[in-house]
């Protein structure tokens, strides 16, 4: 049982380049989300999805796109990387229970550096 | 913002002692969750306490929630070196049917052997 798998683990981009961070889960979770973690800022929600074909913005969505074509996968796209997007990115998933109260399962993160 | 604020930011204790971390928040919540993060790894869920609950236990962990004071505490008893990690509280609110978790900045706990 792999849980939440993120690839790559590390990535270095030049300003203006694009890339996709991959996230896959094998727990049949309806809810998937992306967070970024910066020193002194905690984790901030970028985008989330409550099921295939449904996505919504979180706290810091600018500069990022997502799509959810399957239950298992939730890729995060950086269209034109900027140094401000240097961060550690975490994907997390959970059951989508009406009324909330679902713990998140996290991947091990992607460390992204934009030069 | 409903963001949890954690106190202290860093805590260093001797192995065997108890560690207490506090979390305060600003708005009504559906639940409050605690997570642990070891260096370079993803977060691991520890305990979820619902807004109508006051206390929960899991092994050496005890979490309390006081909704009137908008605060929660995490107590780790009989600490071990392996408990060294960062601990985060996260407040859960359901908006348009979806749970949104907002994380605090975390408490860095160091257990000295």
Boltz contact constraints between the chains, C-beta under 6 A:
constraints:
  - contact:
      token1: [A, 42]
      token2: [B, 103]
      max_distance: 6.0
  - contact:
      token1: [A, 42]
      token2: [B, 104]
      max_distance: 6.0
  - contact:
      token1: [A, 42]
      token2: [B, 105]
      max_distance: 6.0
  - contact:
      token1: [A, 43]
      token2: [B, 103]
      max_distance: 6.0
  - contact:
      token1: [A, 50]
      token2: [B, 98]
      max_distance: 6.0
  - contact:
      token1: [A, 90]
      token2: [B, 42]
      max_distance: 6.0
  - contact:
      token1: [A, 100]
      token2: [B, 30]
      max_distance: 6.0
  - contact:
      token1: [A, 100]
      token2: [B, 92]
      max_distance: 6.0
  - contact:
      token1: [A, 100]
      token2: [B, 94]
      max_distance: 6.0
  - contact:
      token1: [A, 100]
      token2: [B, 99]
      max_distance: 6.0
  - contact:
      token1: [A, 101]
      token2: [B, 31]
      max_distance: 6.0
  - contact:
      token1: [A, 101]
      token2: [B, 50]
      max_distance: 6.0
  - contact:
      token1: [A, 102]
      token2: [B, 99]
      max_distance: 6.0
  - contact:
      token1: [A, 103]
      token2: [B, 45]
      max_distance: 6.0
  - contact:
      token1: [A, 103]
      token2: [B, 48]
      max_distance: 6.0
  - contact:
      token1: [A, 106]
      token2: [B, 42]
      max_distance: 6.0
  - contact:
      token1: [A, 106]
      token2: [B, 43]
      max_distance: 6.0
  - contact:
      token1: [A, 107]
      token2: [B, 42]
      max_distance: 6.0
  - contact:
      token1: [A, 108]
      token2: [B, 41]
      max_distance: 6.0
  - contact:
      token1: [A, 108]
      token2: [B, 42]
      max_distance: 6.0
  - contact:
      token1: [A, 109]
      token2: [B, 42]
      max_distance: 6.0
